[in-house]
Every structure is written in C-alpha cells, then in structure tokens.
Amino acid sequence: MNDFHINRRLFLRTATASLALSAMGAYGLDLVHPAKPLHVGLIGAGWYGKSDLFRLMQVAPVNVVAVCDVDKNMLKEAGGLIMQRSKQSKPPVLYGDYRKMLADHQLDIVLIGTPDHWHALTAMEAMKSGAHVYVQKPISVDVLEGEAMVAAARKYNRTVQVGTQRKSTPHLMDAKKNIVDAGLLGKISHVEMCCYYHMRNTSNPPLQTVPDYLDYEMWTGPAPLRPYDGIPHVRWWRAFMEYGNGIMGDMCVHMLDTVRWMLHLGWPNRITSEGGIYSDKTAKSNIADTQTAVFEYNDLNCVWQHRSWGAPADEDYPWAFVLYGDKGTLKASTMRYDFIPMDKNTKTIHQDVVFEKENYPEDLKEKDIELNAAPATRLHMLNFLQAIEQKRRPVADIEEGHISTASCILANLAMKTGRPLRYDPVSRTIIDDAEATALLQRPYRAPWQRPVIG
C-alpha cells in the first residue's frame, strides 16, 4: 500500500458550497498530494460501479489497473469510459472472473458494485489480496455473510467503507450537527422512515436465450439459478429475493443507517415486520410491494413503511426519515431537510441538497448519474481515503454497514416467520428461536462455498 495523502486543492473542487465546506471541516481534510497514483480495481462495471469509480477518480489520482464484469459489452464500455475520463496511459485490463483479476494485480483499493449476492465473496477475496475495499450496500444477502465480512476486515486489517453515503451528504451532516446534536429536537422518542417510490418491477418477460456476451452462470454465482428471462443486471435482479432483500434491503438500509448515525444507535433490541405482495400479484417479482417494520430501541421505535404503489404520505418526502422530539421535528431526505420547532416563536430551518454542477461539468454528461448523490459520494471517497491513511475506521465502516444491513434482513425474516426477532451478535443467533436462527444463512449453489467467519 502506498503512503499517500489527499490533495487539498483537488478536494476544494468539491467544497465550493458552504455545506460542503462545513463537511470538509468535519472530516479535517487538510492533506497533500499522494506520491503515486492509487492502483484501483473495479468488480461490477454496471451503473453504480462506474459511478463510484468516477467519483473516486474526481477526488484522488488513481490508476484504474483492472475492471471485472461478466457482461463483455458492459466491460468494454467501462474500459473505454475510464480512458476517456482519466489521464492514464494504459487501459485497464479487463476480466470476466474477479479471482483472476485479484491474483494478477496488487491493488490498493477495490470497488465492488456487483449485485448484492456477490458482495461477500468478492469483498472478502479483495481484503485477503491486500486491498482496501469500498463495497456497496447492503453488504450481504444474509446475516452471517455480514458477520464474515466484518471478521475478514479485522483479520486482514483492511479499511472497508460501505456505500451508505448519506453519512457524507452535506445537508444531512449539517442537520446532524446543527439540529440533532445541538439539541433542538429535545428528547427524541419516535422515528418514521419510508419509501413510496414505484420501484418494484411489474413486468413478465418471456424466457430467452442467454446472449453470448453474458456469462450468466458466473453472474448467478452462489445464488439460485433462475431461468434466463432478460439481462438481470439492468436492475431486473432487484425484483427477486434470490439476489437481494427487496425494497427493505435496498432502500430502508440507507434510512436506518442514517438514523442510527444521527442518534448513535447500535443493534435494535427487537425487530417486528409485516407485509407482502398486496397490490400487484401478477408480476414475476417476488419482493414485497408493501411492508412495515419496527426496529425497537430503549424508549424509541424506528418505524419503516414502504409501498411501491399509491401516493406518498408527503410528496416532498417520498423517501425519507422523520425524527420526532419533544421540542421539534426533523424531516430529512436525500434532497432536503426541514426543522419544525414546537415553539411557534422559534424559526423553522430549511436546507437543500448541495449540487456541484459548475465544478464538475463532466457529471452532466454521465449517463444515469444521480446528481444529488455525487457530492456525497465524493466526500465519502475522501473519508475512505483519509481512514486508510490514518489507519482508522471510516464513517461507514463495515461493522456499521453490517448492523444496518442485518437489521433489514432480520426485518424480512420477521415478516417471513410472522414473529418478533431478537438477534444476539455475540452468539450470532436469534434468541430462543432455533427456526429463525437457521434462516440467518442462505444455502450456496455448488460449487461455491460460504465464507468462513473468523
């Protein structure tokens, strides 16, 4: 691993807005230029994998050594885009198997943008190879995968940042510091979280022949092999529990993680959940279109609700969280926040998301980019790099990502079993529930082997 520092001048491109400047101060980013570009590899060259890589390229000198994807067309496109956006003289080496990529190169950082069912194996192999890892959320498809990932990070002494970049979102950092931590809400005794996006796929595509440019066997890996009915990695996989954990694992993980960060919460005491497919029973998708979950803490319930149909409860906050205190309420999302005090003589406070279109005009040309998330991801990458340099845990350390991920998975298991669940992270069991404990790990498809804990 290179001894490296982050260039302050490079970072200042991200910090023209006052909230971003405040975020810079919160992270203490006052660093110098790295001696050598970081050697970086990407596993999973789809939409968000490339997006994460491009954000890293914007804030630190990197040499993208290798890229891996099972879709040859996507892989070739990623290689071309990297050369267009970088100053490196050699194109990245392209791979269809992450194991060969990791064996061929000594990488400083590996970014993982695969579907959820591949996160554990790829991340742990990357750590074992000596790389620090940036892995997308949710970190795993079952609870014991997550436990194994945390154990691997500690065993190999690797820095692992999870892509829960709400913790690096300037306006949410401002809300935590100036609203929550400043005590403006008073005693917080209730939290609501929600997602009302119509994001559940409702199509029924016919069975098809696997195209010659896609290694569908490798794409499926340890997960169950579904009959092929279209390119799975263009978000079609999100429709199936075989590869993820539904809207709970995709969207609640962000909001729960942010709430836990803001309120300094750890593992829930107990989790209950109800829901299912209530609205649309005709589609192939097997994820719940309606679900409620309660994450219970001492004197505090964090309640999640999602519906992939109907209207949102608040049109300004369709994917959001609300903190209720005895002195005021904080509504917050990826796009804004509003503080509403109980005292009518106290002013309300509003902040909008920070955009950096003028500083990063290349963002405007990037296909499918989430412009509102780009500044947060840049800050998240900088926090990751600083944590590597200072040999400390990043803001979205793998253990925090595991708690948020596992809590959402446990909510799905509570819905499946129809009873409350209490998870013990020490014994890695559901307390007094052998049947639910058996569900903490999914079977792997041969010849893939489950990761070993410890």
C-alpha positions in Angstrom: 0.0 0.0 0.0 1.3 3.4 -0.9 1.9 6.0 1.8 -0.4 8.7 0.4 -2.2 11.9 1.2 -5.1 13.6 -0.4 -4.5 16.8 -2.3 -6.3 19.7 -0.6 -6.5 21.7 -3.8 -8.2 18.8 -5.5 -10.7 18.5 -2.7 -11.5 22.1 -2.8 -13.2 21.5 -6.2 -15.8 19.6 -4.1 -16.2 22.3 -1.5 -17.4 25.5 -3.1 -20.8 25.3 -1.4 -20.9 26.3 2.3 -22.3 23.0 3.4 -19.6 21.1 1.6 -17.0 23.4 3.3 -18.6 22.6 6.6 -18.4 18.9 5.7 -14.7 19.3 4.9 -14.1 20.8 8.3 -16.0 17.9 9.9 -13.6 15.5 8.3 -10.5 17.6 8.9 -9.4 17.3 5.3 -6.2 19.3 5.0 -3.9 17.0 3.2 -1.2 16.9 0.5 -0.8 15.2 -2.9 -0.1 11.4 -3.0 3.4 10.3 -4.1 2.0 7.8 -6.5 -1.5 7.2 -8.1 -3.5 4.6 -6.2 -3.8 1.3 -8.0 -7.6 0.6 -8.2 -9.7 -2.3 -9.4 -13.5 -2.4 -10.0 -15.6 -5.5 -9.7 -19.0 -4.9 -11.2 -18.9 -2.4 -14.0 -22.6 -1.5 -14.2 -24.4 1.7 -13.3 -23.3 2.3 -9.7 -20.0 0.5 -10.0 -18.9 3.0 -12.7 -20.5 5.9 -10.8 -18.5 5.1 -7.6 -15.3 4.8 -9.6 -15.8 8.1 -11.4 -16.4 9.9 -8.1 -13.1 8.4 -6.8 -11.3 9.5 -9.9 -12.5 13.0 -9.3 -11.0 13.4 -5.9 -7.7 11.4 -6.0 -5.1 10.5 -8.5 -5.8 6.9 -9.4 -4.6 4.3 -11.9 -7.5 2.0 -12.8 -5.5 -1.1 -13.3 -8.3 -3.7 -13.8 -12.0 -4.0 -14.3 -14.1 -7.1 -13.9 -17.6 -7.9 -15.2 -19.4 -10.9 -16.5 -21.0 -8.8 -19.3 -18.4 -8.4 -22.1 -20.3 -5.4 -23.6 -20.6 -3.6 -20.3 -16.9 -4.4 -19.6 -15.7 -3.0 -22.9 -17.8 0.1 -22.4 -16.4 0.7 -18.9 -12.9 0.3 -20.2 -13.5 3.0 -22.9 -15.1 5.4 -20.4 -12.2 5.1 -18.0 -9.7 6.0 -20.7 -11.9 9.0 -21.7 -12.1 10.3 -18.2 -8.5 9.5 -17.0 -5.0 10.6 -17.8 -3.5 7.1 -17.5 -1.5 5.9 -20.5 -2.6 2.2 -20.4 -6.2 1.0 -20.5 -7.4 -1.2 -17.6 -7.0 -5.0 -18.0 -10.5 -6.5 -18.5 -11.6 -9.6 -16.7 -14.6 -11.9 -16.5 -13.5 -13.5 -13.2 -12.7 -11.4 -10.2 -10.5 -14.2 -8.8 -8.0 -13.9 -11.7 -8.1 -10.1 -11.5 -7.1 -10.2 -7.9 -4.4 -12.8 -8.4 -2.9 -10.9 -11.3 -2.6 -7.5 -9.6 -1.5 -5.9 -6.3 -4.3 -3.4 -5.8 -4.5 -0.6 -3.3 -8.3 -0.3 -3.5 -11.0 -2.5 -4.9 -14.5 -1.0 -5.5 -17.4 -3.5 -5.5 -20.5 -2.6 -7.5 -21.9 -6.1 -8.1 -25.5 -7.2 -7.2 -25.9 -8.0 -3.5 -25.5 -11.8 -3.8 -21.8 -11.3 -4.8 -20.8 -8.7 -2.2 -19.5 -11.1 0.5 -17.3 -13.3 -1.7 -15.8 -10.5 -3.8 -15.1 -8.2 -0.8 -13.5 -10.9 1.3 -11.3 -12.1 -1.5 -10.2 -8.5 -2.2 -9.4 -8.0 1.5 -7.4 -11.2 1.5 -5.4 -10.0 -1.5 -4.3 -6.9 0.4 -6.7 -4.3 -0.9 -8.8 -1.8 1.0 -12.5 -2.1 -0.1 -15.4 0.1 -1.0 -18.5 -2.1 -1.1 -22.0 -1.1 -2.0 -24.9 -1.6 0.3 -26.5 -3.8 1.5 -23.2 -5.5 2.3 -24.7 -9.0 2.2 -27.7 -11.1 1.4 -27.8 -12.9 4.7 -26.8 -12.0 8.3 -23.9 -14.5 8.6 -22.3 -13.3 5.4 -22.1 -9.9 7.0 -20.5 -11.3 10.2 -17.9 -13.0 8.0 -17.1 -9.7 6.2 -16.6 -7.8 9.5 -14.3 -10.6 10.7 -12.3 -10.6 7.5 -11.8 -6.8 7.7 -10.4 -7.1 11.2 -8.3 -10.2 10.4 -6.6 -8.7 7.4 -6.5 -5.2 8.9 -8.3 -3.7 5.9 -10.2 -0.4 5.7 -13.7 -1.1 4.4 -16.1 1.7 3.5 -19.8 0.9 2.8 -21.7 2.9 0.2 -24.1 4.3 2.7 -23.1 7.9 1.6 -25.9 9.6 3.5 -23.3 10.0 6.3 -21.3 12.1 3.9 -24.3 14.1 2.4 -23.5 17.8 3.2 -27.0 18.8 4.2 -27.6 15.8 6.3 -24.2 16.3 8.0 -25.4 19.9 8.7 -28.7 18.6 10.1 -26.9 16.2 12.5 -24.5 18.9 13.8 -26.8 21.9 13.9 -30.2 20.3 14.7 -29.8 16.9 16.3 -26.5 17.3 18.2 -27.4 20.9 19.1 -30.4 19.6 21.0 -33.0 21.5 19.0 -35.3 18.4 18.9 -35.1 17.8 22.6 -35.8 14.2 23.6 -36.4 12.0 20.5 -38.8 9.2 21.2 -40.1 8.2 17.8 -38.7 7.9 14.2 -40.5 7.2 11.0 -38.8 6.1 7.8 -40.4 5.5 4.4 -40.1 4.8 0.7 -43.0 5.3 -1.6 -41.2 5.0 -5.0 -42.9 2.9 -7.6 -39.7 0.9 -7.9 -40.9 -2.8 -7.9 -40.7 -4.2 -11.4 -44.1 -5.3 -12.6 -43.2 -6.9 -15.9 -43.4 -10.6 -17.0 -40.7 -11.1 -19.7 -40.6 -14.4 -21.6 -37.8 -16.9 -21.2 -34.9 -16.1 -23.6 -31.6 -17.5 -24.9 -28.7 -16.2 -22.9 -26.7 -13.8 -25.1 -23.1 -14.9 -26.0 -21.6 -11.8 -24.3 -23.0 -12.6 -20.9 -21.6 -15.3 -18.6 -24.9 -16.0 -16.8 -23.5 -18.9 -14.8 -20.9 -16.6 -13.3 -23.4 -13.8 -12.9 -25.6 -16.1 -10.8 -22.6 -17.5 -8.8 -23.7 -18.7 -5.3 -27.3 -17.7 -5.8 -30.1 -19.9 -7.2 -30.1 -20.1 -11.0 -33.3 -18.6 -12.3 -34.4 -19.4 -15.9 -33.0 -16.6 -18.0 -35.6 -14.0 -19.0 -33.5 -10.9 -19.8 -30.4 -9.0 -18.8 -30.6 -9.3 -14.9 -28.1 -6.6 -14.1 -30.1 -3.7 -15.5 -32.0 -3.7 -12.2 -34.1 -6.7 -13.1 -32.3 -8.6 -10.4 -33.7 -6.2 -7.8 -37.2 -7.8 -8.4 -36.1 -11.1 -6.8 -35.2 -12.2 -3.3 -32.8 -14.7 -4.7 -30.3 -11.9 -5.3 -31.1 -9.3 -2.7 -33.5 -8.4 0.1 -36.2 -6.4 -1.7 -37.0 -2.7 -1.1 -36.2 -3.3 2.6 -32.6 -4.2 1.8 -32.3 -1.6 -1.0 -33.9 1.5 0.5 -34.5 1.0 4.2 -30.8 0.3 4.8 -30.0 3.8 3.8 -32.5 5.5 6.0 -32.0 3.2 9.0 -28.2 3.6 8.7 -28.6 7.4 8.7 -30.9 7.4 11.7 -28.6 5.2 13.6 -25.7 7.5 12.8 -27.6 10.6 13.8 -28.9 9.1 17.1 -25.9 7.0 18.0 -27.9 3.7 17.9 -26.5 0.2 17.7 -28.3 -3.1 17.3 -32.1 -2.9 17.8 -33.4 -4.8 20.8 -36.2 -6.4 18.8 -37.5 -6.3 15.2 -41.0 -6.9 14.0 -42.4 -6.7 10.5 -45.5 -7.4 8.4 -46.2 -7.2 4.7 -46.1 -9.0 1.4 -47.4 -8.6 -2.1 -50.6 -6.9 -1.6 -51.2 -4.7 -4.6 -49.7 -6.4 -7.7 -49.9 -10.2 -7.7 -49.4 -10.7 -11.4 -45.7 -9.8 -11.9 -42.8 -12.3 -11.7 -41.2 -10.2 -9.0 -41.3 -11.9 -5.6 -40.3 -8.9 -3.4 -42.8 -7.3 -1.1 -44.7 -4.3 -2.5 -46.0 -3.3 0.9 -44.1 -3.7 4.2 -43.9 -2.2 7.7 -41.1 -2.9 10.2 -40.4 -1.7 13.7 -36.8 -1.5 15.0 -37.2 -1.3 18.8 -34.6 0.6 21.0 -34.8 1.7 24.6 -37.6 4.3 24.7 -37.6 4.6 20.9 -39.2 2.9 18.0 -37.9 3.4 14.4 -40.8 2.5 12.1 -40.3 1.7 8.4 -43.0 1.7 5.8 -42.7 1.1 2.1 -45.3 0.9 -0.7 -44.4 0.6 -4.3 -47.9 1.8 -5.3 -50.2 4.7 -4.4 -49.3 8.2 -3.3 -46.6 9.1 -0.8 -47.7 10.3 2.6 -45.7 13.6 2.0 -45.0 14.5 -1.6 -41.9 16.4 -0.6 -40.5 13.4 1.3 -41.3 10.2 -0.7 -38.0 8.5 0.5 -37.1 10.0 3.9 -36.9 9.8 7.7 -38.6 11.9 10.3 -37.2 12.4 13.9 -39.9 13.4 16.4 -38.6 15.2 19.6 -40.5 17.0 22.4 -39.0 20.3 21.1 -39.4 19.8 17.4 -39.5 17.6 14.3 -36.8 17.0 11.7 -37.9 15.8 8.2 -35.0 14.8 6.0 -34.2 13.1 2.7 -31.5 12.9 0.1 -32.9 16.2 -1.3 -33.6 18.4 1.7 -34.3 18.8 5.3 -36.8 20.8 7.4 -36.7 21.5 11.1 -40.1 22.4 12.5 -40.0 23.6 16.1 -42.8 23.1 18.6 -42.2 26.7 19.9 -44.0 29.0 17.4 -41.6 31.7 18.3 -38.6 29.7 17.1 -37.7 29.9 13.4 -38.0 26.9 11.1 -34.8 25.8 9.3 -34.6 24.5 5.7 -31.6 23.2 3.7 -31.5 21.8 0.2 -29.1 19.3 -1.3 -25.8 20.5 -2.5 -25.2 20.2 -6.2 -21.8 20.7 -7.8 -22.7 21.0 -11.5 -20.5 24.0 -12.1 -17.4 22.4 -10.5 -17.9 19.1 -12.2 -19.4 19.7 -15.6 -18.4 16.2 -16.6 -21.2 15.0 -14.3 -23.8 16.4 -16.6 -22.6 14.2 -19.4 -22.5 11.0 -17.4 -25.3 8.5 -18.2 -27.8 7.8 -15.4 -25.8 9.8 -12.8 -27.6 10.7 -9.6 -26.5 14.3 -9.5 -27.8 14.8 -6.0 -25.7 11.9 -4.7 -22.4 12.8 -6.5 -21.2 15.4 -3.9 -21.9 12.9 -1.1 -20.1 10.1 -2.8 -17.1 12.3 -3.4 -17.0 13.2 0.3 -17.5 9.5 1.1 -14.5 8.6 -1.0 -12.4 11.2 0.7 -13.3 10.0 4.1 -12.4 6.4 2.9 -9.0 7.6 1.7 -8.3 9.5 4.9 -9.3 6.5 7.0 -6.8 4.4 5.0 -4.1 7.0 5.5 -4.7 7.4 9.2 -5.3 3.7 9.8 -8.7 4.2 11.4 -12.2 3.2 10.7 -14.2 5.3 8.1 -17.6 6.9 8.8 -19.4 4.0 7.1 -17.2 1.2 8.5 -18.1 -2.4 7.5 -19.4 -3.1 11.1 -21.8 -0.2 10.9 -22.9 -1.3 7.4 -23.4 -4.8 8.8 -25.6 -3.7 11.6 -27.8 -1.7 9.2 -27.9 -4.4 6.6 -28.5 -7.3 9.1 -31.3 -5.3 10.8 -33.1 -5.0 7.4 -32.6 -8.7 6.7 -33.9 -9.5 10.1 -37.0 -7.4 9.3 -37.6 -9.6 6.3 -37.1 -12.7 8.4 -39.6 -11.4 11.0 -42.1 -10.9 8.2 -41.4 -14.4 6.9 -41.7 -16.1 10.3 -44.6 -13.9 11.5 -43.0 -13.2 14.9 -40.6 -10.7 16.6 -36.9 -11.5 16.4 -34.1 -10.6 18.8 -30.6 -11.1 17.3 -27.6 -11.7 19.5 -24.5 -10.6 17.6 -22.2 -12.4 20.2 -23.7 -15.8 19.7 -24.9 -15.0 16.2 -28.3 -16.5 16.9 -31.9 -15.4 17.2 -32.6 -15.6 20.9 -34.9 -18.5 21.8 -35.7 -19.2 18.1 -33.8 -22.1 16.5 -36.0 -22.0 13.4 -35.3 -18.3 12.7 -31.6 -18.9 13.6 -31.4 -21.4 10.7 -32.5 -18.6 8.4 -29.5 -16.4 9.2 -27.6 -18.0 6.3 -28.8 -19.0 2.9 -27.6 -22.1 1.1 -25.0 -21.5 -1.6 -25.3 -23.1 -5.0 -22.5 -25.6 -5.8 -19.6 -25.3 -6.3 -19.5 -22.0 -4.4 -18.7 -22.2 -0.7 -20.0 -19.9 2.0 -17.4 -17.6 3.5 -15.9 -18.7 6.9 -16.3 -16.4 9.9 -13.1 -15.7 11.7 
